[in-house]
Amino acid sequence: MAATPGEQGLLGSSGEPLDRVYDLAMLDLDGVVYVGPEAVPGAPEHLAGVREDGMRIAFITNNASRPPAAVADHLRELGVESGPEDVVTSAQAAARVLVDRLGDGARVVVLGGEGLAEAVAEAGLTRVAVEDDAEAVVTGYGPEVRWGQIMRAAVRIRDGLWWVASNTDATFPTAFGVAPGHGVLVETLRRFTGVEPVVAGKPSRPLLDETVRRCGGRRPLMVGDRLDTDIEGAHVAGVDSLLVMTGVTGLAELVAAGPELRPTYLSADLRGLRTPHATPEMSGATASLAGWRAQVQDGVLTVDGTGEPDDWWRVVAAAAWRHLDAEGRPVTTDGVAPPR
């Protein structure tokens, strides 16, 4: 069976493949399943194998602008089997937060894209204009939202209208590059109103709770590439997590991760869902596993040996985190390069 990180905050272990231990994989999308317009190499094949092994898959995203059907269409174009029922968005989680507090039919101002409007309607809420009588306002990424609407909503929030934000992502990937995300608007509204919104997306827990509610799963596993949303969100929700190194987290971010950002498991890619996970053996400042050895001397990390990339990342994390916990500062990684 699986184990959570030990007393020293190191990685957990599983003698069985993770898709035999957990019954639901909650997968982040960008950096895990695809990067921009392309699938992560091997992701469609790995996920097909996970399904064959009997594990339920849910695709979860902080992006509140696209409806689940549009996300599922994109995944199928990349060769990943999916339907709208497999996709859960922060817009749906935000709508659930609203319904749980206000009840069916509540009047809600919606400032966001098509995905947010669809989620509000699906939940049985009544969408109203920004100047109309309302019980709450919900915000999300929406490039067509006008500044006049934002100003009116800001005044109403300051004056007491309850505010739910789909997410606080500072950036958003577009065809023309990384652009300001919904988090920039959230910060603007915070500064003006002095109000903290209820946040539905990762790292807050409503999105993970909504995924389990919709997709089932008595033993879910969060799978992501970002420490500060996916992995931190798993900690907040009290579920185990798998970090894959195909997205935004690199060596520098990994070695600097504090306990609240550390995954239960670590692998180079989604193949890690179908394999057992061993924990590196620690001897002082040295971590060893399956042919790899990572050592820290005078704050400098060195790695030698040979073996699988998954195990390289695991010994690096174990040695680096042991040093960080003991010394309070990350290791130096100059000259250390991950295996291909």
Buried (B, 14 or more C-beta within 10 A) or exposed (E): EBBEBEEEBBBBBBEEBBBBBBBBBBBBBBBBBBBEEEBBEEBBBBBBBBEEEEBBBBBBBBBBBBBBBBBBBBBEEBEBEBEEEBBBBBBBBBBBBBBEEBEEEBBBBBBBBBBBBBBBEEBEBBBBEBEEEBBBBBBBBBEEBEEEBBEBBBEBBBEEBBBBBBBBBEBBBEEEEEEEBBBBBBEEBBEBBEBEBBBBBBBBBBBBBBBBEBBEBEEBBBBBBBBBBBBBBBBBBEBBBBBBBBBBBEBEBBBBBEEEBBBBBBBBBBBBBBBBBBBBEBEEBBBBBBEBBBBBEEEBBBBEBEBBBBBBBBBBBBBBBBBBEEEEEBBBBEEBEBBE
